[in-house]
Amino acid sequence: MIKLVPLAALGLGLGACVPTTPPTYLVAPSSLTADIRDPGYSPVTAGIQNYDVVEPLDWRELNRRVAPGANPERGDSDDAARRGR
């Protein structure tokens, strides 16, 4: 109990140093002359692509399409089985 009294006195002493109102720069409104954009409507499904089921493709050809530096239209294939060897 004796240790509690100085601790309470310290708390009350520090509480008296706290300002009762917040500083005006914290509660002041923002600039009233600033331009405000109206929120535009954007549908929930905007930018979504339709991924339908397709037939299976050759995995070698798919790898060639995504390989860096390959040009599938030009026939840059190194696959011997695809060329008939």
TORNUDREN-515557 format. One record per atom (N, C-alpha, C): x, y, z. Coordinates in steps of 0.1 Angstrom, whole numbers, padded with zeros to 4 digits, always signed. Layout:
BEGIN
XYZ ...
***
This chain:
BEGIN
+0008-0012+0000 +0000+0000+0000 +0009+0013+0000 +0020+0012+0007 +0029+0024+0008 +0035+0027-0006 +0038+0017-0014 +0044+0019-0027 +0033+0024-0037 +0021+0021-0034 +0010+0025-0043 +0007+0040-0043 +0009+0046-0031 +0006+0060-0030 +0016+0069-0038 +0029+0067-0038 +0037+0075-0046 +0035+0073-0061 +0031+0061-0065 +0028+0058-0079 +0016+0065-0083 +0006+0066-0075 -0007+0073-0078 -0004+0088-0079 +0004+0093-0070 +0007+0107-0070 +0015+0111-0083 +0024+0102-0087 +0031+0105-0099 +0022+0105-0111 +0012+0095-0112 +0003+0095-0122 -0006+0107-0123 -0011+0112-0112 -0019+0124-0111 -0011+0136-0115 +0002+0137-0111 +0010+0148-0114 +0013+0149-0129 +0016+0137-0135 +0018+0137-0150 +0005+0140-0158 -0006+0135-0152 -0019+0138-0159 -0023+0152-0159 -0018+0160-0149 -0021+0174-0149 -0014+0182-0159 -0003+0176-0165 +0005+0183-0175 +0000+0181-0189 -0010+0172-0191 -0015+0169-0204 -0025+0180-0207 -0024+0186-0220 -0034+0196-0223 -0048+0190-0224 -0058+0198-0221 -0072+0193-0221 -0078+0193-0235 -0074+0202-0244 -0079+0202-0257 -0068+0199-0267 -0071+0192-0278 -0061+0189-0287 -0056+0201-0295 -0044+0201-0300 -0039+0213-0308 -0048+0215-0320 -0049+0228-0324 -0058+0231-0335 -0054+0225-0348 -0041+0223-0350 -0037+0217-0363 -0041+0203-0364 -0044+0196-0353 -0049+0183-0354 -0064+0182-0357 -0072+0192-0353 -0086+0191-0354 -0091+0201-0365 -0082+0209-0371 -0087+0218-0381 -0091+0211-0394 -0101+0216-0401 -0106+0209-0413 -0095+0212-0424 -0096+0203-0434 -0086+0204-0445 -0091+0216-0453 -0083+0219-0463 -0086+0231-0472 -0100+0229-0478 -0109+0239-0476 -0122+0238-0482 -0123+0242-0497 -0112+0248-0502 -0111+0251-0516 -0105+0241-0524 -0101+0230-0519 -0095+0219-0526 -0105+0212-0535 -0101+0208-0547 -0110+0201-0556 -0112+0187-0552 -0124+0183-0552 -0127+0169-0548 -0133+0162-0560 -0127+0150-0563 -0133+0143-0574 -0144+0134-0569 -0155+0133-0577 -0166+0124-0573 -0161+0110-0576 -0164+0100-0567 -0160+0087-0569 -0168+0081-0582 -0160+0077-0591 -0167+0071-0603 -0172+0057-0601 -0182+0053-0609 -0187+0040-0608 -0178+0030-0615 -0174+0020-0608 -0166+0009-0614 -0173-0004-0611 -0177-0012-0621 -0184-0024-0618 -0174-0034-0611 -0180-0043-0604 -0172-0053-0596 -0164-0062-0606 -0170-0065-0617 -0164-0074-0627 -0156-0067-0637 -0152-0055-0635 -0144-0048-0645 -0130-0054-0646 -0125-0057-0658 -0112-0062-0660 -0111-0077-0659 -0122-0084-0657 -0121-0098-0655 -0122-0105-0669 -0113-0114-0671 -0113-0122-0684 -0121-0135-0682 -0127-0139-0693 -0134-0151-0693 -0125-0163-0696 -0123-0172-0687 -0115-0184-0690 -0123-0196-0692 -0126-0198-0704 -0135-0210-0708 -0126-0222-0709 -0132-0234-0709 -0125-0247-0710 -0121-0248-0725 -0109-0252-0727 -0103-0254-0741 -0098-0268-0742 -0096-0273-0754 -0090-0286-0756 -0075-0286-0751 -0070-0297-0747 -0056-0298-0743 -0047-0295-0755 -0036-0287-0751 -0026-0284-0761 -0013-0291-0759 -0004-0291-0769 +0009-0298-0767 +0017-0290-0757 +0022-0296-0747 +0030-0289-0737 +0043-0283-0743 +0049-0289-0753 +0061-0284-0759 +0058-0271-0766 +0047-0270-0773 +0044-0257-0779 +0040-0246-0769 +0034-0250-0758 +0031-0240-0748 +0044-0235-0742 +0053-0244-0739 +0066-0239-0734 +0074-0230-0744 +0073-0233-0757 +0079-0224-0766 +0073-0210-0767 +0060-0210-0765 +0053-0197-0765 +0058-0188-0753 +0060-0193-0742 +0064-0185-0730 +0079-0184-0728 +0087-0191-0736 +0101-0191-0735 +0107-0177-0739 +0116-0172-0732 +0122-0159-0735 +0130-0160-0748 +0127-0150-0757 +0135-0150-0770 +0129-0159-0781 +0119-0167-0778 +0114-0175-0788 +0103-0168-0796 +0102-0171-0809 +0092-0166-0817 +0084-0177-0824 +0073-0181-0818 +0066-0193-0823 +0060-0191-0838 +0058-0179-0842 +0053-0176-0855 +0064-0179-0866 +0077-0177-0862 +0088-0179-0871 +0092-0193-0872 +0088-0202-0862 +0092-0216-0862 +0105-0218-0855 +0108-0211-0845 +0121-0212-0837 +0119-0224-0828 +0118-0236-0834 +0116-0248-0826 +0129-0256-0826 +0134-0260-0814 +0145-0269-0813 +0141-0283-0810 +0128-0286-0810 +0123-0299-0807 +0124-0308-0819 +0133-0318-0818 +0136-0327-0829 +0124-0336-0831 +0117-0340-0821 +0105-0349-0823 +0094-0341-0831 +0093-0328-0829 +0083-0320-0836 +0087-0319-0851 +0100-0319-0854 +0104-0317-0868 +0105-0331-0875 +0103-0341-0869 +0103-0355-0875 +0116-0362-0874 +0125-0358-0866 +0138-0366-0864 +0137-0377-0854 
***
